[in-house]
């Protein structure tokens, strides 16, 4: 029987969304040469790393970089540095292609983790849920799709028993952005001590990665000293100010669309600080709390979420699909606790969203999840319209993402059997990867 247009509508929607993303990526190599965005920071950091790593965390001197100084660990500058051998436009074009490849890798790894045999449904669901995150990631040339791909495939390979490969990718994710370090705690809670030790050990090994550039530039011993100094500079310039003072003034401030609980909490209850670039007001939006409570209250809530995620990880330790969801919950809790939680950071939530889709795919309201995110979390990114700017400032994106986290927590803690009409849609992650159909 021939399929109707209604049957093919999801396919058309997926192809249209992918075409838009491809078009955006193609246009980016010209856009980035005219706009100073995050990729300009990476370019300058890569150039400095290629010269041996000196002044990696110093103020920007590249005329194309008006964003600011580099705020990631040295490892990502080590990875990005080879692109700076190319002319800038060519390096930007290669990074564009990398974004497309990483998008596919993230979605494919998440799909396999969830044990889903179909590709169309999960891809469309992930695109719909993460549309705003993906859009901002591609517009700014951000690094979050790299983190998402490393996390999804690293966790998948651990589930398949490929401990060395999986641990290497998770360790690389930790060195690109520190937040995935919470996955080590998830592994420990689940009693998977060998993978946890492997990830920790490879984190130590990858700490030496900048020697690839430091030794040729400075010699062996001076290169080792430069490597140690890079870690000190990262701690002093980036990590310490965040941890000690919970202050984001030099990193974008508490303004929307910073969706972290510390930033949103300080917009509600802090004293001073712009709530949005599009609005004239300053915090507090609700009431001024004592400074310690206003500064640390949001982080305390995120810490409670992290403990809840670890509890869910322990509860789900015998089910590969729910283990992946628990890892995603812990990762999201850490993102909520970060002083900076911009929309593009949510790309890494693919590890949670694909298994979530696997559990609710046959439910009638499954598309309410991405619809709610589009309306409440991603629409306020556009602050040109005053109502959307107010939504962002008041934290509707944060509340929507918290609701998503709560839904993931509820499903992870609820080991309900598959519905009869869903059988045939799922298979265990390792079985699917090896090409076996479910029983």
Buried (B, 14 or more C-beta within 10 A) or exposed (E): EEEEEEEEEBEEBBEEBBEEBEEBBEEBBEBBBEBBBBBBBBBBBBBBBBBBBBBBBEEBEBEBBEBBBBBBBBBBBBBBBBBBEEEBEEBBBEBBEBBBEBBBBBBBBBBBBBBBBEEEBBBBBBBBBBBBBBBBBBBBBBBBBBBBBBBBBBBBBBBBEBBEBBBBBBBBBBBBBBBBBBBBBBBBBBEBEEBBBBBBEBBEEBBBBBBBBBBEBBEEEEBBEBBEBBBEBBBEBBBEBBEEEBBBEEBBBBBBBBBBBBBBBBBBBBBEBBBBBBBEEBBBBEEEBEEEEBBBBBBBBBBEBBEBBBBBBBBBBEBBBBBBBBBBBBBBBBBBBBBBBBBBBBBBBBBBBBBBBBBBBBEEEBBEBBEBBBEBBBBBBEBEEEEBBBBBBBBBBBBBBBBBBEBBBEBBBEEEEBEEEBEEBBBBBBBBBEEEEBE
